[in-house]
């Protein structure tokens, strides 16, 4: 047997072993979750946040920490639309909430409002096909559905539309981590932000650029003559594999590098690359209070196991890690030094930062950062802290599994 064949067999055996381990771990996690106690009837801790105006910029921002309140606000803006409504989401469930949005959009479209929507083809593969056939007055871009051998074999299918955004008349916009569906209405802890003012046009512009780049021949090109703002206090960043631009990762690295006092991260899926780990560890070593809030058990067991591979290094450097209890934590937010903040759709993993279509808002505002810090502290009341001592005492099989799965990090 030549070395090439031997190497291929070893590689295939290793890949199969990783797959079997992942299936086993996912099964064990699902079994544990099945027998866990139901979440507290009172729900997770959250509080309403008032709208704030960014100092010197004019943009007005409002945080939404609870799905029901967010959906009410979005539907109200849809009802008041006069010209155009653009909605993009990773997941659009075919349930009561999903139907409410479709009905509201169809009503406005029949009134003459231009309505265009985008949802991801892979994320919605289990949603009934009958639901995904929206009324014809709603222009619908079903992004890269997995239909047919050609689509299944297309490597671009790894690059998904993971944005969660809505723009109404270019005057108000929403973005963040919330998908559309009843599941997220009250049982998932997530974060969205509403923008009023000129910067809302940047969310609209991001949607228009994506639509025009990826629309099929039967969908119209969206014409836009909006004057685009130059507001250094609020910046909309979008990852776009089509254009090969990935500003969100650079935004995070720069913010951590500049930190003097504290860095607070809240993330659903946390698989940092080497540069991100070095910046977080380096900040902690120079005396910055670095705290990271993650779900104790997310909806993706594989991601949870891969995230744990970094805990030892980060804890050893002085980073504090908190695990959110009982409920799914799906937010993608950060705030630094009481000055800088971000809310968006991008996770801290390879596909979000270097692959998927994502959108984040960067904000330079003490008023907004104060609200972000309050939100972070409130979330920590529903979390427990992982110490280095406790982490080093975890079972040997867990340590071996984490090391064995480490090679999968670039794929998620």
C-alpha positions, 0 to 999 in steps of 0.5 A: 500500500502506497503512502497516499492510500494509507494517508487517505484511509487514515484521514477517512477513519479520523473523519468517521470517528469524529462524526460518530463521536459527535453523534454520540455526544449530541445524543447524550445531550439530547437525552439529558435535556429530555429529563431536565426540569422545565424552565422556570415558569416566570421566564428569564430576567429582562427589562424594557429599555427606553430609546436613547439618542446617540450623542452627536449623531442623531440616530435613535436606538432602542434595545429589544431583549424579549421576542414578543415585544420585538415582534409587536414593534416590527409589526407596528412599523409594517402597518405604518409603511408607506413606500417599501418594506424589506425583511431578511431572516435566517429562519422564518418558521411556518407557525403563528408568528410566522403567519402573522408577519406574512399576513401583515406584509401581504396586506401592505403589498396589496395596498401598493407598498413594495415588499421584498423578503429574503430567507435562507434555503438551508435554515428553512429546509424543514419548514413546510414548502406550502408555507414558503410559497408566500403570496405573489404580491410579496417578492421572495428571494429563497436564498440557495435552497437545497433542491437538486444534485447541482445545488447539493454539490455547490460549495457555496452552500456553506455560505448562508444568509444569516442576517436578521434585518428589517427596513421600513421606508428607509426611516426605521430599521431593526437588526440583531439575533432574532429569527421569526417564529413562535419559538423565539417569542418568549423562551429564547433570550436574544437581542435586537436593536431598532434604529431611527434616523439616517443610519436606518438607510444603511440597513436598507442599503445592505438589503438592496445590495444583497437582493440585487446581487443574488436575485433570480431573473424573475425578481425585479431589481430594487432601485434606490436613490437614497442619500447615504449618511456618514455618521461615525457614531453608528456604523452598519457592518456587513460580512459579504462573501460575494464581495469578499469583505469581512469587517465584523471580525476586524471590528471585534479585534480592534475593539478588544485591542483598544480596551482599557477597562472592561470587555463584556461579550454575550454570544450564543456560539463561541468558537474563537480563532487564534487571533481572537483568543490571543486578543481576549487573553492579552486584554485580561493579562494587561488588567482589563476585566474580560467577561464572556457570557455563553449558554450552558447548553445551546441548541447545537451540542457540537458547538458547545463542545468545540467552545469548551476547547478554549475555556482553559486557555482563557480562564488561565489568562484571567478571562471570566466565563459565565454560563446562562442557565435554563433558557437558550441564550442566542444574543450576539452582543458586546460592549467595551469600556462604557463607550463602544458596543455592537449588536448583530447577527454574527457569532464568534465562529469561523463561518460567521466571521469569515463565511456567512452573510452577516450584519452588525451595528457598531455604536460609539455612545456612552448612553447606549453602552450603559444600557448594554452593561445593565443588560449584561449584569442582569443576564448574569443573575441567571448564570453561574461562573466557571472557575479555572479550578472547577474546569481543570477537574472535569472528567478525563473523557470530556478533555479527550473528546474536546481535543479530538474534536478540535479539528472541526473548528474551521467548519463551524 
